[in-house]
Amino acid sequence: MAINKEWHLRNKMPTNATIEQQYKWHFEHNKNCNCHPGYPKKLIEEMKKKGKN
């Protein structure tokens, strides 16, 4: 899988990110980088709990 190093350097995950911030970061990440496609399982579970699946 190819990493978009420039994107990663410009787009750091916020420290102590909320679930919404994590989701937004991963959404943008999936559009801009192929190093790890998809969303972490824990994030998916949390979004389902919030009704945002």
VEXLO-97107 format. One record per atom (N, C-alpha, C): residue number from 0; residue in one letter; x, z, y; atom name. Coordinates in Angstrom, 3 decimals. Example, Ala and Ser with C-alpha at 12.3 -4.5 7.8 and 13.67 -1.06 7.14 Angstrom:
<i=0 aa=A x=13.190 z=7.800 y=-5.690 at=N>
<i=0 aa=A x=12.300 z=7.800 y=-4.500 at=CA>
<i=0 aa=A x=13.200 z=7.800 y=-3.300 at=C>
<i=1 aa=S x=12.850 z=7.080 y=-2.250 at=N>
<i=1 aa=S x=13.670 z=7.140 y=-1.060 at=CA>
<i=1 aa=S x=12.900 z=7.870 y=0.030 at=C>
END
This chain:
<i=0 aa=M x=0.830 z=0.000 y=-1.184 at=N>
<i=0 aa=M x=0.000 z=0.000 y=0.000 at=CA>
<i=0 aa=M x=0.873 z=0.000 y=1.247 at=C>
<i=1 aa=A x=0.510 z=-0.815 y=2.200 at=N>
<i=1 aa=A x=1.300 z=-0.948 y=3.418 at=CA>
<i=1 aa=A x=0.895 z=0.096 y=4.448 at=C>
<i=2 aa=I x=1.905 z=0.703 y=5.066 at=N>
<i=2 aa=I x=1.653 z=1.685 y=6.116 at=CA>
<i=2 aa=I x=1.852 z=1.022 y=7.481 at=C>
<i=3 aa=N x=0.962 z=1.348 y=8.392 at=N>
<i=3 aa=N x=1.067 z=0.881 y=9.763 at=CA>
<i=3 aa=N x=1.728 z=2.020 y=10.547 at=C>
<i=4 aa=K x=3.065 z=2.021 y=10.533 at=N>
<i=4 aa=K x=3.830 z=3.111 y=11.134 at=CA>
<i=4 aa=K x=3.505 z=3.287 y=12.612 at=C>
<i=5 aa=E x=3.366 z=2.197 y=13.341 at=N>
<i=5 aa=E x=3.066 z=2.285 y=14.776 at=CA>
<i=5 aa=E x=1.732 z=2.996 y=15.016 at=C>
<i=6 aa=W x=0.717 z=2.662 y=14.221 at=N>
<i=6 aa=W x=-0.585 z=3.310 y=14.380 at=CA>
<i=6 aa=W x=-0.456 z=4.804 y=14.121 at=C>
<i=7 aa=H x=0.233 z=5.170 y=13.041 at=N>
<i=7 aa=H x=0.399 z=6.581 y=12.703 at=CA>
<i=7 aa=H x=1.133 z=7.345 y=13.800 at=C>
<i=8 aa=L x=2.137 z=6.733 y=14.411 at=N>
<i=8 aa=L x=2.882 z=7.407 y=15.474 at=CA>
<i=8 aa=L x=2.019 z=7.636 y=16.714 at=C>
<i=9 aa=R x=1.097 z=6.723 y=16.982 at=N>
<i=9 aa=R x=0.237 z=6.836 y=18.166 at=CA>
<i=9 aa=R x=-1.025 z=7.644 y=17.914 at=C>
<i=10 aa=N x=-1.376 z=7.886 y=16.659 at=N>
<i=10 aa=N x=-2.663 z=8.508 y=16.335 at=CA>
<i=10 aa=N x=-2.491 z=9.670 y=15.372 at=C>
<i=11 aa=K x=-2.082 z=10.784 y=15.900 at=N>
<i=11 aa=K x=-1.889 z=11.986 y=15.081 at=CA>
<i=11 aa=K x=-3.233 z=12.685 y=14.884 at=C>
<i=12 aa=M x=-3.425 z=13.229 y=13.684 at=N>
<i=12 aa=M x=-4.609 z=14.052 y=13.424 at=CA>
<i=12 aa=M x=-4.490 z=15.302 y=14.291 at=C>
<i=13 aa=P x=-5.555 z=15.666 y=15.033 at=N>
<i=13 aa=P x=-5.482 z=16.875 y=15.852 at=CA>
<i=13 aa=P x=-5.227 z=18.123 y=15.003 at=C>
<i=14 aa=T x=-4.518 z=19.073 y=15.566 at=N>
<i=14 aa=T x=-4.291 z=20.347 y=14.899 at=CA>
<i=14 aa=T x=-5.625 z=21.066 y=14.763 at=C>
<i=15 aa=N x=-5.879 z=21.637 y=13.600 at=N>
<i=15 aa=N x=-7.146 z=22.345 y=13.330 at=CA>
<i=15 aa=N x=-8.362 z=21.473 y=13.640 at=C>
<i=16 aa=A x=-8.297 z=20.219 y=13.227 at=N>
<i=16 aa=A x=-9.361 z=19.255 y=13.518 at=CA>
<i=16 aa=A x=-10.686 z=19.682 y=12.896 at=C>
<i=17 aa=T x=-11.766 z=19.459 y=13.649 at=N>
<i=17 aa=T x=-13.102 z=19.713 y=13.119 at=CA>
<i=17 aa=T x=-13.425 z=18.631 y=12.089 at=C>
<i=18 aa=I x=-14.492 z=18.839 y=11.340 at=N>
<i=18 aa=I x=-14.916 z=17.840 y=10.359 at=CA>
<i=18 aa=I x=-15.199 z=16.510 y=11.069 at=C>
<i=19 aa=E x=-15.845 z=16.561 y=12.214 at=N>
<i=19 aa=E x=-16.150 z=15.340 y=12.955 at=CA>
<i=19 aa=E x=-14.879 z=14.627 y=13.408 at=C>
<i=20 aa=Q x=-13.876 z=15.383 y=13.874 at=N>
<i=20 aa=Q x=-12.606 z=14.787 y=14.283 at=CA>
<i=20 aa=Q x=-11.886 z=14.166 y=13.085 at=C>
<i=21 aa=Q x=-11.938 z=14.848 y=11.948 at=N>
<i=21 aa=Q x=-11.311 z=14.308 y=10.754 at=CA>
<i=21 aa=Q x=-11.981 z=13.006 y=10.335 at=C>
<i=22 aa=Y x=-13.307 z=13.008 y=10.358 at=N>
<i=22 aa=Y x=-14.044 z=11.805 y=9.976 at=CA>
<i=22 aa=Y x=-13.688 z=10.653 y=10.907 at=C>
<i=23 aa=K x=-13.677 z=10.909 y=12.216 at=N>
<i=23 aa=K x=-13.349 z=9.857 y=13.198 at=CA>
<i=23 aa=K x=-11.932 z=9.340 y=12.974 at=C>
<i=24 aa=W x=-10.978 z=10.252 y=12.736 at=N>
<i=24 aa=W x=-9.594 z=9.845 y=12.515 at=CA>
<i=24 aa=W x=-9.500 z=8.951 y=11.281 at=C>
<i=25 aa=H x=-10.132 z=9.373 y=10.184 at=N>
<i=25 aa=H x=-10.070 z=8.589 y=8.948 at=CA>
<i=25 aa=H x=-10.790 z=7.249 y=9.092 at=C>
<i=26 aa=F x=-11.880 z=7.213 y=9.845 at=N>
<i=26 aa=F x=-12.587 z=5.960 y=10.103 at=CA>
<i=26 aa=F x=-11.657 z=4.969 y=10.797 at=C>
<i=27 aa=E x=-10.997 z=5.420 y=11.863 at=N>
<i=27 aa=E x=-10.058 z=4.554 y=12.582 at=CA>
<i=27 aa=E x=-8.857 z=4.209 y=11.704 at=C>
<i=28 aa=H x=-8.392 z=5.167 y=10.930 at=N>
<i=28 aa=H x=-7.268 z=4.941 y=10.035 at=CA>
<i=28 aa=H x=-7.579 z=3.815 y=9.053 at=C>
<i=29 aa=N x=-8.759 z=3.851 y=8.462 at=N>
<i=29 aa=N x=-9.142 z=2.825 y=7.487 at=CA>
<i=29 aa=N x=-9.197 z=1.435 y=8.112 at=C>
<i=30 aa=K x=-9.507 z=1.356 y=9.406 at=N>
<i=30 aa=K x=-9.538 z=0.060 y=10.094 at=CA>
<i=30 aa=K x=-8.145 z=-0.454 y=10.425 at=C>
<i=31 aa=N x=-7.170 z=0.452 y=10.544 at=N>
<i=31 aa=N x=-5.863 z=0.081 y=11.069 at=CA>
<i=31 aa=N x=-4.685 z=0.211 y=10.115 at=C>
<i=32 aa=C x=-4.888 z=0.827 y=8.963 at=N>
<i=32 aa=C x=-3.774 z=1.076 y=8.058 at=CA>
<i=32 aa=C x=-4.273 z=1.060 y=6.617 at=C>
<i=33 aa=N x=-3.428 z=0.596 y=5.714 at=N>
<i=33 aa=N x=-3.794 z=0.535 y=4.300 at=CA>
<i=33 aa=N x=-2.989 z=1.492 y=3.434 at=C>
<i=34 aa=C x=-2.364 z=2.496 y=4.038 at=N>
<i=34 aa=C x=-1.510 z=3.383 y=3.254 at=CA>
<i=34 aa=C x=-2.318 z=4.285 y=2.324 at=C>
<i=35 aa=H x=-3.522 z=4.629 y=2.702 at=N>
<i=35 aa=H x=-4.366 z=5.488 y=1.871 at=CA>
<i=35 aa=H x=-5.818 z=5.186 y=2.231 at=C>
<i=36 aa=P x=-6.389 z=4.129 y=1.656 at=N>
<i=36 aa=P x=-7.756 z=3.744 y=2.023 at=CA>
<i=36 aa=P x=-8.783 z=4.772 y=1.577 at=C>
<i=37 aa=G x=-9.875 z=4.832 y=2.283 at=N>
<i=37 aa=G x=-10.962 z=5.736 y=1.932 at=CA>
<i=37 aa=G x=-10.877 z=7.057 y=2.678 at=C>
<i=38 aa=Y x=-11.644 z=8.015 y=2.189 at=N>
<i=38 aa=Y x=-11.720 z=9.330 y=2.794 at=CA>
<i=38 aa=Y x=-11.364 z=10.380 y=1.743 at=C>
<i=39 aa=P x=-10.748 z=11.486 y=2.173 at=N>
<i=39 aa=P x=-10.452 z=12.559 y=1.222 at=CA>
<i=39 aa=P x=-11.743 z=13.116 y=0.622 at=C>
<i=40 aa=K x=-11.688 z=13.497 y=-0.640 at=N>
<i=40 aa=K x=-12.869 z=14.005 y=-1.343 at=CA>
<i=40 aa=K x=-13.498 z=15.187 y=-0.605 at=C>
<i=41 aa=K x=-12.671 z=16.109 y=-0.133 at=N>
<i=41 aa=K x=-13.179 z=17.288 y=0.580 at=CA>
<i=41 aa=K x=-13.956 z=16.884 y=1.839 at=C>
<i=42 aa=L x=-13.460 z=15.890 y=2.555 at=N>
<i=42 aa=L x=-14.135 z=15.427 y=3.766 at=CA>
<i=42 aa=L x=-15.474 z=14.792 y=3.408 at=C>
<i=43 aa=I x=-15.517 z=14.015 y=2.359 at=N>
<i=43 aa=I x=-16.771 z=13.391 y=1.915 at=CA>
<i=43 aa=I x=-17.793 z=14.471 y=1.577 at=C>
<i=44 aa=E x=-17.362 z=15.497 y=0.854 at=N>
<i=44 aa=E x=-18.264 z=16.594 y=0.481 at=CA>
<i=44 aa=E x=-18.809 z=17.310 y=1.717 at=C>
<i=45 aa=E x=-17.958 z=17.562 y=2.697 at=N>
<i=45 aa=E x=-18.390 z=18.233 y=3.922 at=CA>
<i=45 aa=E x=-19.368 z=17.364 y=4.721 at=C>
<i=46 aa=M x=-19.105 z=16.076 y=4.774 at=N>
<i=46 aa=M x=-20.002 z=15.175 y=5.507 at=CA>
<i=46 aa=M x=-21.360 z=15.096 y=4.807 at=C>
<i=47 aa=K x=-21.384 z=15.114 y=3.484 at=N>
<i=47 aa=K x=-22.657 z=15.122 y=2.750 at=CA>
<i=47 aa=K x=-23.449 z=16.388 y=3.066 at=C>
<i=48 aa=K x=-22.757 z=17.514 y=3.156 at=N>
<i=48 aa=K x=-23.423 z=18.779 y=3.493 at=CA>
<i=48 aa=K x=-24.094 z=18.691 y=4.850 at=C>
<i=49 aa=K x=-23.460 z=17.957 y=5.768 at=N>
<i=49 aa=K x=-23.989 z=17.801 y=7.114 at=CA>
<i=49 aa=K x=-25.005 z=16.665 y=7.211 at=C>
<i=50 aa=G x=-25.234 z=15.976 y=6.090 at=N>
<i=50 aa=G x=-26.192 z=14.874 y=6.078 at=CA>
<i=50 aa=G x=-25.656 z=13.606 y=6.702 at=C>
<i=51 aa=K x=-24.337 z=13.451 y=6.698 at=N>
<i=51 aa=K x=-23.699 z=12.273 y=7.306 at=CA>
<i=51 aa=K x=-22.980 z=11.449 y=6.262 at=C>
<i=52 aa=N x=-23.670 z=11.060 y=5.220 at=N>
<i=52 aa=N x=-23.011 z=10.294 y=4.165 at=CA>
<i=52 aa=N x=-23.273 z=8.885 y=4.341 at=C>
END
